[in-house]
Amino acid sequence: MELSAWLAEREERVAASWLAHLRSRSGKPSEEEEVLLEYFLVRLVSLLPTCFGERKEAGEEAWHQATYLFGSVALQRALSAGEVVEEFGILREILLKMLLEDPAAGWENRVFRRDLLGLNRLLDQGVVRASVAYVDDLFFAHLQGSGIPEGLTPELEEETRRQLDGLMTELKG
């Protein structure tokens, strides 16, 4: 089995597990934050399979943009810089645990092993992009504003959804 197919079959389970881990770690977020976070996690996880195979370049570009956006939103969620990194660490842990519990056929396959290394690299790049976005936005909040992030506003939530939906539409088209 290809890693892309393995990831696609488990998207919902991965996203639900990631959300559950984030909930248990930080307590109960506001209803608006939880709805946006779930929306975000589902889309991030759904991008992973597209980063392998024929649509690799387009999938990776969408992943990079989405993880940058994730870092920007993390600042508005009042996370610390380390917490956004930890959130990606949780995703990596979930994926590795699932791979060990329910291994894909083809571990011996060179292509599968190459893709597994690619997944690790992709997650690392997500951490970097989210961290850069977080620091960039924090810097500009201090430079241009009060120094205090606005928090999640309905406008920010709508803009985030619009950007994510645009990425997904662009990727499919």
C-alpha positions in Angstrom: 0.0 0.0 0.0 1.2 3.5 -0.8 1.6 5.9 2.1 -0.7 8.3 0.3 -3.5 5.8 0.3 -2.8 4.8 3.9 -3.1 8.4 5.0 -6.2 9.0 3.0 -8.0 6.0 4.6 -7.2 7.4 8.1 -7.8 11.1 7.6 -10.8 11.3 9.9 -9.3 9.2 12.6 -6.1 11.2 12.6 -7.9 14.6 12.7 -10.2 13.4 15.5 -7.4 12.1 17.5 -5.3 15.3 17.0 -8.3 17.4 18.1 -8.8 15.2 21.2 -5.2 15.5 22.2 -5.3 19.3 21.8 -8.5 19.5 23.9 -7.0 17.4 26.7 -3.8 19.4 26.7 -5.2 22.9 26.9 -8.6 22.4 28.5 -11.9 23.3 26.9 -11.5 26.0 24.3 -14.3 28.4 23.5 -17.0 27.1 21.1 -15.7 29.4 18.3 -12.1 28.3 18.8 -13.0 24.6 18.9 -15.1 24.9 15.7 -12.3 26.7 13.9 -9.7 24.3 15.2 -11.6 21.2 14.1 -12.2 22.8 10.7 -8.5 23.6 10.4 -7.2 20.2 11.6 -9.4 18.3 9.2 -8.1 20.3 6.3 -4.5 20.0 7.3 -4.7 16.3 7.7 -6.5 16.0 4.3 -3.6 17.8 2.7 -1.1 15.1 3.7 -2.0 12.4 1.1 -1.9 15.0 -1.6 1.8 15.6 -0.9 2.7 12.2 -2.4 2.2 11.0 -5.9 1.1 12.9 -9.0 0.0 16.0 -7.2 3.0 16.3 -4.9 4.1 19.8 -5.9 0.6 21.3 -5.6 0.0 19.4 -2.4 3.2 20.5 -0.8 2.5 24.2 -1.7 -1.0 24.0 -0.2 0.6 22.3 2.9 3.1 25.1 3.3 0.5 27.8 3.0 -1.9 26.1 5.4 0.8 25.5 8.0 1.8 29.2 7.8 -1.8 30.1 8.3 -2.0 27.7 11.2 0.9 29.5 12.9 -0.8 32.9 12.4 -4.0 31.6 13.9 -2.1 30.0 16.8 -1.0 33.5 17.9 -4.6 34.6 17.9 -5.5 31.5 19.9 -3.2 32.9 22.6 -0.7 30.0 22.3 2.9 30.4 23.2 5.5 29.9 20.4 6.4 26.5 21.8 2.8 25.3 21.9 2.4 25.6 18.1 5.5 23.4 17.8 4.0 20.9 20.3 0.8 20.7 18.3 2.7 19.5 15.3 4.6 17.1 17.5 1.3 15.6 18.6 0.3 15.1 14.9 3.6 13.3 14.3 3.1 11.1 17.3 -0.4 10.2 16.3 0.8 9.2 12.8 3.7 7.2 14.0 1.6 5.4 16.6 -1.1 4.5 13.9 1.6 3.3 11.6 3.0 1.0 14.2 -0.4 -0.2 15.3 -1.8 -0.6 11.8 1.1 -0.8 9.5 0.7 -0.3 5.9 1.6 -3.2 3.6 4.9 -2.3 1.9 7.2 -1.4 4.7 9.8 -3.3 2.8 9.1 -1.3 -0.3 11.7 1.4 -1.0 9.1 3.8 -2.3 7.1 3.5 0.9 10.1 4.1 3.0 11.1 7.1 0.9 7.6 8.5 1.3 7.8 7.9 5.1 10.9 10.0 5.2 9.1 12.6 3.1 6.2 12.7 5.6 8.7 13.4 8.4 10.3 16.2 6.3 6.8 17.6 5.5 5.9 17.7 9.2 9.2 19.4 10.0 8.5 22.0 7.3 5.0 22.5 8.8 6.6 23.2 12.2 9.0 25.7 10.6 6.3 27.5 8.6 3.9 27.7 11.6 6.7 29.0 13.8 7.8 31.6 11.3 4.2 32.8 10.9 3.7 33.0 14.6 6.9 35.1 15.1 6.2 37.3 12.1 2.7 38.1 13.4 3.9 38.6 16.9 6.5 41.0 15.6 4.0 43.0 13.6 1.5 43.0 16.5 4.2 44.7 18.6 5.4 47.0 15.8 2.1 48.2 14.5 -0.3 47.7 17.3 -0.7 47.4 21.0 1.6 44.3 21.2 -1.4 42.2 22.2 -2.9 39.9 19.6 -6.5 40.5 18.9 -7.7 37.0 19.6 -10.1 35.0 17.5 -12.6 37.3 16.1 -15.5 36.4 13.8 -13.7 38.2 11.0 -10.5 36.3 11.5 -12.4 33.0 11.7 -14.2 33.8 8.4 -11.0 34.9 6.7 -9.2 31.7 7.9 -12.0 29.6 6.5 -12.0 31.5 3.2 -8.2 31.0 2.8 -8.4 27.3 3.7 -11.3 26.7 1.3 -9.4 28.6 -1.4 -6.4 26.3 -0.9 -8.5 23.2 -1.1 -10.4 24.4 -4.2 -7.1 25.4 -5.9 -5.6 22.0 -5.1 -8.6 20.1 -6.5 -8.8 22.3 -9.6 
